[in-house]
Amino acid sequence: MSQSRPADARIKELAEKKAQLDAQIAALDARRRLSEKKDEDRLKWLLGTLVFDRLSAEPALQSIVRRDLPDRLTQRDRDRGLWQILFPDSDEDRS
């Protein structure tokens, strides 16, 4: 029985160590996902800015935006007049 007690204590110690390592791994994984999300958000912002800045000078880009953007506009976007901001001369209401 005396040998069982040290083995039980060692198992408990190893289980606690494993729990700590699992928690550290989970924290690192969460930080990695957050960093990836920040990188993705930054790229989306950069691309959005690039598209917005080039929109008036690129007819092909205008065509893509006119075709695909209405499906992405929410009611709130429509209420705010975002389509009219992009295309103030547009006669048709694409929202």
Contacts in CASP RR format, 6 or more apart in sequence:
PFRMAT RR
TARGET T0000
AUTHOR 0000-0000-0000
METHOD contacts of the structure
MODEL  1
MSQSRPADARIKELAEKKAQLDAQIAALDARRRLSEKKDEDRLKWLLGTL
VFDRLSAEPALQSIVRRDLPDRLTQRDRDRGLWQILFPDSDEDRS
51 61 0 8 1.000
51 65 0 8 1.000
54 61 0 8 1.000
55 61 0 8 1.000
55 62 0 8 1.000
55 65 0 8 1.000
55 86 0 8 1.000
56 62 0 8 1.000
65 86 0 8 1.000
66 87 0 8 1.000
66 94 0 8 1.000
69 83 0 8 1.000
69 86 0 8 1.000
69 94 0 8 1.000
70 83 0 8 1.000
70 94 0 8 1.000
70 95 0 8 1.000
73 82 0 8 1.000
73 83 0 8 1.000
73 95 0 8 1.000
77 83 0 8 1.000
77 95 0 8 1.000
78 95 0 8 1.000
81 95 0 8 1.000
83 90 0 8 1.000
83 93 0 8 1.000
83 94 0 8 1.000
83 95 0 8 1.000
84 90 0 8 1.000
END
